């Protein structure tokens, strides 16, 4: 089972790899909750980009379960 901290760290590292650390400013944890079936951490991150504000919706997951 992964811990809350491991789930948050994995989400942040995924975002850094996807966008590149130099493009992300003010990366912050906004919300964490446990899925209804208690199998996944649902992590919401906020950040600014060099190109202005964009809304990005990810309907997928990192594939990191709790159990």
N, C-alpha and C positions, 0 to 999 in steps of 0.2 A: 504494500500500500504506500502511495506517495503522500507526503505531508502537504499541507497548505502552502508552506514556503517553497517546496520543490515544484509545485504546480505553478505558482506565481513566477518563480525563477525561469521555468521552462517557457512560459508564455512571453516573458520579457526577452529572453534569448532568441526565441523564434522571430519576434518582431524586429529585433536588431539585425538578425541575419537577413530578413526579408527586405528591409528598407535601407540598411547600412547605418551604422551608428552616427556617422557625420550628418545624415539627413534628419535625424530625430532630435528634437529639442524638448526639454521639460517632460521627459517620459515619466509617467506617474501611474500608480495603481489607483483605479477609481472604484472598483467593486469586485468582490469575490463572493460567490455563493455556491452551494452544493446543488447538483442536479437533483431532480425529484426522486430519481431512483438511487441516489447517493453513490453514483459510479464515476462522476466527473466533477472537477472543479470548473466553474464557469467564471472566467477571469475577464474583466473589462479594464483596458488600459487606455490612457489618454496621452496625447503628445501633440506638439506643434511640429510643422514641417517648414523647411526653408521656402517652399513655394506657396505658403499661405494655408488657410484652413480647408481641409477636405473631410468629407464624411466617408468612412470606409466601413463596410459591413461584411463581416466574415461569418458565414453561416455554417462553416465547417468546424472541425476541431483538430487539435494537435494529436489526438490519439493517445493521450496520456490518461489512463484511468486510475481510480483510487485503489481498486481491488485487484 
